[in-house]
Amino acid sequence: MTEGNTRRPRGEPSGVVGNERLTALIGAVVLVLSVAEIATVPTLGSLIVAHFFVGLPPTS
């Protein structure tokens, strides 16, 4: 079996296009989490649990 004969399903993105989509998706997720983290800072006393759980996934 040769490595050059691998085939992808028709609709599956390849190479650069797939990497670009993945990078954009991860960037959007990080942006949303960052905004949520910053939004909880002014009311840290009442939203400490939300602040903790929003900030935890990127660091673990």
mmCIF file of the N, C-alpha and C atoms, coordinates in Angstrom:
data_MODEL
# 
_entry.id   MODEL 
# 
loop_
_atom_site.group_PDB 
_atom_site.id 
_atom_site.type_symbol 
_atom_site.label_atom_id 
_atom_site.label_alt_id 
_atom_site.label_comp_id 
_atom_site.label_asym_id 
_atom_site.label_entity_id 
_atom_site.label_seq_id 
_atom_site.pdbx_PDB_ins_code 
_atom_site.Cartn_x 
_atom_site.Cartn_y 
_atom_site.Cartn_z 
_atom_site.occupancy 
_atom_site.B_iso_or_equiv 
_atom_site.pdbx_formal_charge 
_atom_site.auth_seq_id 
_atom_site.auth_comp_id 
_atom_site.auth_asym_id 
_atom_site.auth_atom_id 
_atom_site.pdbx_PDB_model_num 
ATOM 1   N N  . MET A 1 1  ? 0.842   -1.175 0.000  1.00 0.00 ? 1  MET A N  1 
ATOM 2   C CA . MET A 1 1  ? 0.000   0.000  0.000  1.00 0.00 ? 1  MET A CA 1 
ATOM 3   C C  . MET A 1 1  ? 0.888   1.240  0.000  1.00 0.00 ? 1  MET A C  1 
ATOM 4   N N  . THR A 1 2  ? 0.657   2.139  -0.913 1.00 0.00 ? 2  THR A N  1 
ATOM 5   C CA . THR A 1 2  ? 1.443   3.359  -0.978 1.00 0.00 ? 2  THR A CA 1 
ATOM 6   C C  . THR A 1 2  ? 0.698   4.497  -0.309 1.00 0.00 ? 2  THR A C  1 
ATOM 7   N N  . GLU A 1 3  ? 1.449   5.434  0.242  1.00 0.00 ? 3  GLU A N  1 
ATOM 8   C CA . GLU A 1 3  ? 0.845   6.553  0.950  1.00 0.00 ? 3  GLU A CA 1 
ATOM 9   C C  . GLU A 1 3  ? 0.192   7.546  0.002  1.00 0.00 ? 3  GLU A C  1 
ATOM 10  N N  . GLY A 1 4  ? 0.601   7.607  -1.231 1.00 0.00 ? 4  GLY A N  1 
ATOM 11  C CA . GLY A 1 4  ? 0.069   8.567  -2.180 1.00 0.00 ? 4  GLY A CA 1 
ATOM 12  C C  . GLY A 1 4  ? -1.312  8.217  -2.698 1.00 0.00 ? 4  GLY A C  1 
ATOM 13  N N  . ASN A 1 5  ? -1.801  7.039  -2.425 1.00 0.00 ? 5  ASN A N  1 
ATOM 14  C CA . ASN A 1 5  ? -3.095  6.610  -2.949 1.00 0.00 ? 5  ASN A CA 1 
ATOM 15  C C  . ASN A 1 5  ? -4.246  6.797  -1.965 1.00 0.00 ? 5  ASN A C  1 
ATOM 16  N N  . THR A 1 6  ? -4.052  7.578  -0.924 1.00 0.00 ? 6  THR A N  1 
ATOM 17  C CA . THR A 1 6  ? -5.147  7.791  0.020  1.00 0.00 ? 6  THR A CA 1 
ATOM 18  C C  . THR A 1 6  ? -6.142  8.754  -0.606 1.00 0.00 ? 6  THR A C  1 
ATOM 19  N N  . ARG A 1 7  ? -7.416  8.462  -0.431 1.00 0.00 ? 7  ARG A N  1 
ATOM 20  C CA . ARG A 1 7  ? -8.463  9.302  -1.006 1.00 0.00 ? 7  ARG A CA 1 
ATOM 21  C C  . ARG A 1 7  ? -9.342  9.862  0.100  1.00 0.00 ? 7  ARG A C  1 
ATOM 22  N N  . ARG A 1 8  ? -9.802  11.065 -0.118 1.00 0.00 ? 8  ARG A N  1 
ATOM 23  C CA . ARG A 1 8  ? -10.715 11.726 0.800  1.00 0.00 ? 8  ARG A CA 1 
ATOM 24  C C  . ARG A 1 8  ? -12.120 11.666 0.226  1.00 0.00 ? 8  ARG A C  1 
ATOM 25  N N  . PRO A 1 9  ? -13.123 11.672 1.105  1.00 0.00 ? 9  PRO A N  1 
ATOM 26  C CA . PRO A 1 9  ? -14.491 11.795 0.598  1.00 0.00 ? 9  PRO A CA 1 
ATOM 27  C C  . PRO A 1 9  ? -14.661 13.104 -0.151 1.00 0.00 ? 9  PRO A C  1 
ATOM 28  N N  . ARG A 1 10 ? -15.613 13.178 -1.039 1.00 0.00 ? 10 ARG A N  1 
ATOM 29  C CA . ARG A 1 10 ? -15.759 14.332 -1.927 1.00 0.00 ? 10 ARG A CA 1 
ATOM 30  C C  . ARG A 1 10 ? -15.883 15.677 -1.230 1.00 0.00 ? 10 ARG A C  1 
ATOM 31  N N  . GLY A 1 11 ? -16.716 15.804 -0.231 1.00 0.00 ? 11 GLY A N  1 
ATOM 32  C CA . GLY A 1 11 ? -16.959 17.105 0.386  1.00 0.00 ? 11 GLY A CA 1 
ATOM 33  C C  . GLY A 1 11 ? -15.944 17.512 1.432  1.00 0.00 ? 11 GLY A C  1 
ATOM 34  N N  . GLU A 1 12 ? -14.989 16.695 1.722  1.00 0.00 ? 12 GLU A N  1 
ATOM 35  C CA . GLU A 1 12 ? -14.035 16.966 2.804  1.00 0.00 ? 12 GLU A CA 1 
ATOM 36  C C  . GLU A 1 12 ? -12.978 17.976 2.348  1.00 0.00 ? 12 GLU A C  1 
ATOM 37  N N  . PRO A 1 13 ? -12.768 19.053 3.141  1.00 0.00 ? 13 PRO A N  1 
ATOM 38  C CA . PRO A 1 13 ? -11.734 20.026 2.778  1.00 0.00 ? 13 PRO A CA 1 
ATOM 39  C C  . PRO A 1 13 ? -10.335 19.416 2.895  1.00 0.00 ? 13 PRO A C  1 
ATOM 40  N N  . SER A 1 14 ? -9.442  19.913 2.092  1.00 0.00 ? 14 SER A N  1 
ATOM 41  C CA . SER A 1 14 ? -8.099  19.347 2.090  1.00 0.00 ? 14 SER A CA 1 
ATOM 42  C C  . SER A 1 14 ? -7.053  20.383 2.470  1.00 0.00 ? 14 SER A C  1 
ATOM 43  N N  . GLY A 1 15 ? -5.945  19.923 2.935  1.00 0.00 ? 15 GLY A N  1 
ATOM 44  C CA . GLY A 1 15 ? -4.737  20.712 3.154  1.00 0.00 ? 15 GLY A CA 1 
ATOM 45  C C  . GLY A 1 15 ? -4.947  22.097 3.700  1.00 0.00 ? 15 GLY A C  1 
ATOM 46  N N  . VAL A 1 16 ? -4.592  23.079 2.889  1.00 0.00 ? 16 VAL A N  1 
ATOM 47  C CA . VAL A 1 16 ? -4.596  24.475 3.302  1.00 0.00 ? 16 VAL A CA 1 
ATOM 48  C C  . VAL A 1 16 ? -6.004  24.946 3.643  1.00 0.00 ? 16 VAL A C  1 
ATOM 49  N N  . VAL A 1 17 ? -6.976  24.548 2.859  1.00 0.00 ? 17 VAL A N  1 
ATOM 50  C CA . VAL A 1 17 ? -8.357  24.978 3.098  1.00 0.00 ? 17 VAL A CA 1 
ATOM 51  C C  . VAL A 1 17 ? -8.852  24.437 4.445  1.00 0.00 ? 17 VAL A C  1 
ATOM 52  N N  . GLY A 1 18 ? -8.582  23.180 4.722  1.00 0.00 ? 18 GLY A N  1 
ATOM 53  C CA . GLY A 1 18 ? -8.984  22.595 6.000  1.00 0.00 ? 18 GLY A CA 1 
ATOM 54  C C  . GLY A 1 18 ? -8.293  23.264 7.175  1.00 0.00 ? 18 GLY A C  1 
ATOM 55  N N  . ASN A 1 19 ? -7.013  23.555 7.030  1.00 0.00 ? 19 ASN A N  1 
ATOM 56  C CA . ASN A 1 19 ? -6.271  24.234 8.097  1.00 0.00 ? 19 ASN A CA 1 
ATOM 57  C C  . ASN A 1 19 ? -6.810  25.641 8.326  1.00 0.00 ? 19 ASN A C  1 
ATOM 58  N N  . GLU A 1 20 ? -7.162  26.321 7.246  1.00 0.00 ? 20 GLU A N  1 
ATOM 59  C CA . GLU A 1 20 ? -7.701  27.673 7.362  1.00 0.00 ? 20 GLU A CA 1 
ATOM 60  C C  . GLU A 1 20 ? -9.039  27.664 8.103  1.00 0.00 ? 20 GLU A C  1 
ATOM 61  N N  . ARG A 1 21 ? -9.890  26.714 7.785  1.00 0.00 ? 21 ARG A N  1 
ATOM 62  C CA . ARG A 1 21 ? -11.191 26.614 8.463  1.00 0.00 ? 21 ARG A CA 1 
ATOM 63  C C  . ARG A 1 21 ? -11.023 26.273 9.931  1.00 0.00 ? 21 ARG A C  1 
ATOM 64  N N  . LEU A 1 22 ? -10.126 25.354 10.238 1.00 0.00 ? 22 LEU A N  1 
ATOM 65  C CA . LEU A 1 22 ? -9.882  24.965 11.622 1.00 0.00 ? 22 LEU A CA 1 
ATOM 66  C C  . LEU A 1 22 ? -9.322  26.138 12.425 1.00 0.00 ? 22 LEU A C  1 
ATOM 67  N N  . THR A 1 23 ? -8.391  26.869 11.849 1.00 0.00 ? 23 THR A N  1 
ATOM 68  C CA . THR A 1 23 ? -7.802  28.027 12.521 1.00 0.00 ? 23 THR A CA 1 
ATOM 69  C C  . THR A 1 23 ? -8.851  29.100 12.777 1.00 0.00 ? 23 THR A C  1 
ATOM 70  N N  . ALA A 1 24 ? -9.717  29.345 11.797 1.00 0.00 ? 24 ALA A N  1 
ATOM 71  C CA . ALA A 1 24 ? -10.775 30.339 11.968 1.00 0.00 ? 24 ALA A CA 1 
ATOM 72  C C  . ALA A 1 24 ? -11.756 29.917 13.062 1.00 0.00 ? 24 ALA A C  1 
ATOM 73  N N  . LEU A 1 25 ? -12.097 28.648 13.094 1.00 0.00 ? 25 LEU A N  1 
ATOM 74  C CA . LEU A 1 25 ? -13.021 28.146 14.116 1.00 0.00 ? 25 LEU A CA 1 
ATOM 75  C C  . LEU A 1 25 ? -12.420 28.276 15.512 1.00 0.00 ? 25 LEU A C  1 
ATOM 76  N N  . ILE A 1 26 ? -11.177 27.864 15.668 1.00 0.00 ? 26 ILE A N  1 
ATOM 77  C CA . ILE A 1 26 ? -10.513 27.961 16.977 1.00 0.00 ? 26 ILE A CA 1 
ATOM 78  C C  . ILE A 1 26 ? -10.365 29.422 17.387 1.00 0.00 ? 26 ILE A C  1 
ATOM 79  N N  . GLY A 1 27 ? -10.043 30.293 16.436 1.00 0.00 ? 27 GLY A N  1 
ATOM 80  C CA . GLY A 1 27 ? -9.933  31.724 16.730 1.00 0.00 ? 27 GLY A CA 1 
ATOM 81  C C  . GLY A 1 27 ? -11.251 32.300 17.213 1.00 0.00 ? 27 GLY A C  1 
ATOM 82  N N  . ALA A 1 28 ? -12.352 31.901 16.596 1.00 0.00 ? 28 ALA A N  1 
ATOM 83  C CA . ALA A 1 28 ? -13.669 32.390 16.999 1.00 0.00 ? 28 ALA A CA 1 
ATOM 84  C C  . ALA A 1 28 ? -14.022 31.906 18.408 1.00 0.00 ? 28 ALA A C  1 
ATOM 85  N N  . VAL A 1 29 ? -13.700 30.663 18.699 1.00 0.00 ? 29 VAL A N  1 
ATOM 86  C CA . VAL A 1 29 ? -13.977 30.113 20.046 1.00 0.00 ? 29 VAL A CA 1 
ATOM 87  C C  . VAL A 1 29 ? -13.165 30.853 21.093 1.00 0.00 ? 29 VAL A C  1 
ATOM 88  N N  . VAL A 1 30 ? -11.895 31.082 20.820 1.00 0.00 ? 30 VAL A N  1 
ATOM 89  C CA . VAL A 1 30 ? -11.034 31.803 21.772 1.00 0.00 ? 30 VAL A CA 1 
ATOM 90  C C  . VAL A 1 30 ? -11.526 33.235 21.953 1.00 0.00 ? 30 VAL A C  1 
ATOM 91  N N  . LEU A 1 31 ? -11.971 33.874 20.876 1.00 0.00 ? 31 LEU A N  1 
ATOM 92  C CA . LEU A 1 31 ? -12.491 35.238 20.974 1.00 0.00 ? 31 LEU A CA 1 
ATOM 93  C C  . LEU A 1 31 ? -13.733 35.290 21.855 1.00 0.00 ? 31 LEU A C  1 
ATOM 94  N N  . VAL A 1 32 ? -14.658 34.380 21.650 1.00 0.00 ? 32 VAL A N  1 
ATOM 95  C CA . VAL A 1 32 ? -15.883 34.350 22.454 1.00 0.00 ? 32 VAL A CA 1 
ATOM 96  C C  . VAL A 1 32 ? -15.551 34.101 23.926 1.00 0.00 ? 32 VAL A C  1 
ATOM 97  N N  . LEU A 1 33 ? -14.658 33.150 24.194 1.00 0.00 ? 33 LEU A N  1 
ATOM 98  C CA . LEU A 1 33 ? -14.279 32.875 25.581 1.00 0.00 ? 33 LEU A CA 1 
ATOM 99  C C  . LEU A 1 33 ? -13.559 34.065 26.215 1.00 0.00 ? 33 LEU A C  1 
ATOM 100 N N  . SER A 1 34 ? -12.737 34.758 25.450 1.00 0.00 ? 34 SER A N  1 
ATOM 101 C CA . SER A 1 34 ? -12.034 35.934 25.977 1.00 0.00 ? 34 SER A CA 1 
ATOM 102 C C  . SER A 1 34 ? -13.010 37.055 26.318 1.00 0.00 ? 34 SER A C  1 
ATOM 103 N N  . VAL A 1 35 ? -13.983 37.275 25.454 1.00 0.00 ? 35 VAL A N  1 
ATOM 104 C CA . VAL A 1 35 ? -14.991 38.311 25.724 1.00 0.00 ? 35 VAL A CA 1 
ATOM 105 C C  . VAL A 1 35 ? -15.805 37.941 26.963 1.00 0.00 ? 35 VAL A C  1 
ATOM 106 N N  . ALA A 1 36 ? -16.177 36.681 27.092 1.00 0.00 ? 36 ALA A N  1 
ATOM 107 C CA . ALA A 1 36 ? -16.927 36.241 28.275 1.00 0.00 ? 36 ALA A CA 1 
ATOM 108 C C  . ALA A 1 36 ? -16.093 36.407 29.539 1.00 0.00 ? 36 ALA A C  1 
ATOM 109 N N  . GLU A 1 37 ? -14.824 36.103 29.456 1.00 0.00 ? 37 GLU A N  1 
ATOM 110 C CA . GLU A 1 37 ? -13.928 36.248 30.609 1.00 0.00 ? 37 GLU A CA 1 
ATOM 111 C C  . GLU A 1 37 ? -13.801 37.714 31.020 1.00 0.00 ? 37 GLU A C  1 
ATOM 112 N N  . ILE A 1 38 ? -13.626 38.581 30.040 1.00 0.00 ? 38 ILE A N  1 
ATOM 113 C CA . ILE A 1 38 ? -13.501 40.018 30.323 1.00 0.00 ? 38 ILE A CA 1 
ATOM 114 C C  . ILE A 1 38 ? -14.819 40.576 30.855 1.00 0.00 ? 38 ILE A C  1 
ATOM 115 N N  . ALA A 1 39 ? -15.944 40.080 30.349 1.00 0.00 ? 39 ALA A N  1 
ATOM 116 C CA . ALA A 1 39 ? -17.251 40.577 30.784 1.00 0.00 ? 39 ALA A CA 1 
ATOM 117 C C  . ALA A 1 39 ? -17.545 40.229 32.234 1.00 0.00 ? 39 ALA A C  1 
ATOM 118 N N  . THR A 1 40 ? -16.938 39.177 32.750 1.00 0.00 ? 40 THR A N  1 
ATOM 119 C CA . THR A 1 40 ? -17.201 38.792 34.139 1.00 0.00 ? 40 THR A CA 1 
ATOM 120 C C  . THR A 1 40 ? -16.323 39.535 35.145 1.00 0.00 ? 40 THR A C  1 
ATOM 121 N N  . VAL A 1 41 ? -15.304 40.253 34.681 1.00 0.00 ? 41 VAL A N  1 
ATOM 122 C CA . VAL A 1 41 ? -14.379 40.927 35.596 1.00 0.00 ? 41 VAL A CA 1 
ATOM 123 C C  . VAL A 1 41 ? -15.047 42.043 36.407 1.00 0.00 ? 41 VAL A C  1 
ATOM 124 N N  . PRO A 1 42 ? -15.845 42.942 35.812 1.00 0.00 ? 42 PRO A N  1 
ATOM 125 C CA . PRO A 1 42 ? -16.425 44.027 36.623 1.00 0.00 ? 42 PRO A CA 1 
ATOM 126 C C  . PRO A 1 42 ? -17.329 43.540 37.754 1.00 0.00 ? 42 PRO A C  1 
ATOM 127 N N  . THR A 1 43 ? -17.984 42.415 37.577 1.00 0.00 ? 43 THR A N  1 
ATOM 128 C CA . THR A 1 43 ? -18.864 41.892 38.616 1.00 0.00 ? 43 THR A CA 1 
ATOM 129 C C  . THR A 1 43 ? -18.296 40.583 39.154 1.00 0.00 ? 43 THR A C  1 
ATOM 130 N N  . LEU A 1 44 ? -17.016 40.598 39.413 1.00 0.00 ? 44 LEU A N  1 
ATOM 131 C CA . LEU A 1 44 ? -16.309 39.382 39.799 1.00 0.00 ? 44 LEU A CA 1 
ATOM 132 C C  . LEU A 1 44 ? -16.903 38.734 41.046 1.00 0.00 ? 44 LEU A C  1 
ATOM 133 N N  . GLY A 1 45 ? -17.378 39.532 41.977 1.00 0.00 ? 45 GLY A N  1 
ATOM 134 C CA . GLY A 1 45 ? -17.936 38.966 43.206 1.00 0.00 ? 45 GLY A CA 1 
ATOM 135 C C  . GLY A 1 45 ? -19.119 38.049 42.957 1.00 0.00 ? 45 GLY A C  1 
ATOM 136 N N  . SER A 1 46 ? -20.042 38.481 42.102 1.00 0.00 ? 46 SER A N  1 
ATOM 137 C CA . SER A 1 46 ? -21.246 37.685 41.877 1.00 0.00 ? 46 SER A CA 1 
ATOM 138 C C  . SER A 1 46 ? -21.073 36.657 40.759 1.00 0.00 ? 46 SER A C  1 
ATOM 139 N N  . LEU A 1 47 ? -20.112 36.864 39.892 1.00 0.00 ? 47 LEU A N  1 
ATOM 140 C CA . LEU A 1 47 ? -19.910 35.942 38.758 1.00 0.00 ? 47 LEU A CA 1 
ATOM 141 C C  . LEU A 1 47 ? -18.591 35.171 38.856 1.00 0.00 ? 47 LEU A C  1 
ATOM 142 N N  . ILE A 1 48 ? -18.095 34.962 40.054 1.00 0.00 ? 48 ILE A N  1 
ATOM 143 C CA . ILE A 1 48 ? -16.809 34.292 40.227 1.00 0.00 ? 48 ILE A CA 1 
ATOM 144 C C  . ILE A 1 48 ? -16.821 32.866 39.671 1.00 0.00 ? 48 ILE A C  1 
ATOM 145 N N  . VAL A 1 49 ? -17.941 32.172 39.818 1.00 0.00 ? 49 VAL A N  1 
ATOM 146 C CA . VAL A 1 49 ? -18.025 30.802 39.297 1.00 0.00 ? 49 VAL A CA 1 
ATOM 147 C C  . VAL A 1 49 ? -17.950 30.812 37.770 1.00 0.00 ? 49 VAL A C  1 
ATOM 148 N N  . ALA A 1 50 ? -18.699 31.719 37.125 1.00 0.00 ? 50 ALA A N  1 
ATOM 149 C CA . ALA A 1 50 ? -18.649 31.829 35.661 1.00 0.00 ? 50 ALA A CA 1 
ATOM 150 C C  . ALA A 1 50 ? -17.246 32.225 35.214 1.00 0.00 ? 50 ALA A C  1 
ATOM 151 N N  . HIS A 1 51 ? -16.639 33.174 35.905 1.00 0.00 ? 51 HIS A N  1 
ATOM 152 C CA . HIS A 1 51 ? -15.290 33.632 35.577 1.00 0.00 ? 51 HIS A CA 1 
ATOM 153 C C  . HIS A 1 51 ? -14.298 32.472 35.661 1.00 0.00 ? 51 HIS A C  1 
ATOM 154 N N  . PHE A 1 52 ? -14.439 31.661 36.678 1.00 0.00 ? 52 PHE A N  1 
ATOM 155 C CA . PHE A 1 52 ? -13.549 30.525 36.868 1.00 0.00 ? 52 PHE A CA 1 
ATOM 156 C C  . PHE A 1 52 ? -13.711 29.499 35.753 1.00 0.00 ? 52 PHE A C  1 
ATOM 157 N N  . PHE A 1 53 ? -14.949 29.105 35.449 1.00 0.00 ? 53 PHE A N  1 
ATOM 158 C CA . PHE A 1 53 ? -15.176 28.056 34.457 1.00 0.00 ? 53 PHE A CA 1 
ATOM 159 C C  . PHE A 1 53 ? -14.931 28.511 33.031 1.00 0.00 ? 53 PHE A C  1 
ATOM 160 N N  . VAL A 1 54 ? -15.133 29.782 32.722 1.00 0.00 ? 54 VAL A N  1 
ATOM 161 C CA . VAL A 1 54 ? -14.828 30.302 31.390 1.00 0.00 ? 54 VAL A CA 1 
ATOM 162 C C  . VAL A 1 54 ? -13.313 30.346 31.196 1.00 0.00 ? 54 VAL A C  1 
ATOM 163 N N  . GLY A 1 55 ? -12.585 30.724 32.216 1.00 0.00 ? 55 GLY A N  1 
ATOM 164 C CA . GLY A 1 55 ? -11.127 30.847 32.109 1.00 0.00 ? 55 GLY A CA 1 
ATOM 165 C C  . GLY A 1 55 ? -10.389 29.540 32.251 1.00 0.00 ? 55 GLY A C  1 
ATOM 166 N N  . LEU A 1 56 ? -11.016 28.530 32.814 1.00 0.00 ? 56 LEU A N  1 
ATOM 167 C CA . LEU A 1 56 ? -10.350 27.265 33.055 1.00 0.00 ? 56 LEU A CA 1 
ATOM 168 C C  . LEU A 1 56 ? -10.009 26.466 31.802 1.00 0.00 ? 56 LEU A C  1 
ATOM 169 N N  . PRO A 1 57 ? -10.941 26.246 30.851 1.00 0.00 ? 57 PRO A N  1 
ATOM 170 C CA . PRO A 1 57 ? -10.632 25.381 29.694 1.00 0.00 ? 57 PRO A CA 1 
ATOM 171 C C  . PRO A 1 57 ? -9.396  25.797 28.879 1.00 0.00 ? 57 PRO A C  1 
ATOM 172 N N  . PRO A 1 58 ? -9.184  27.080 28.583 1.00 0.00 ? 58 PRO A N  1 
ATOM 173 C CA . PRO A 1 58 ? -7.983  27.408 27.800 1.00 0.00 ? 58 PRO A CA 1 
ATOM 174 C C  . PRO A 1 58 ? -6.673  27.139 28.534 1.00 0.00 ? 58 PRO A C  1 
ATOM 175 N N  . THR A 1 59 ? -6.701  27.106 29.865 1.00 0.00 ? 59 THR A N  1 
ATOM 176 C CA . THR A 1 59 ? -5.462  26.907 30.602 1.00 0.00 ? 59 THR A CA 1 
ATOM 177 C C  . THR A 1 59 ? -5.198  25.453 30.948 1.00 0.00 ? 59 THR A C  1 
ATOM 178 N N  . SER A 1 60 ? -6.185  24.594 30.773 1.00 0.00 ? 60 SER A N  1 
ATOM 179 C CA . SER A 1 60 ? -5.976  23.198 31.155 1.00 0.00 ? 60 SER A CA 1 
ATOM 180 C C  . SER A 1 60 ? -5.583  22.333 29.988 1.00 0.00 ? 60 SER A C  1 
# 
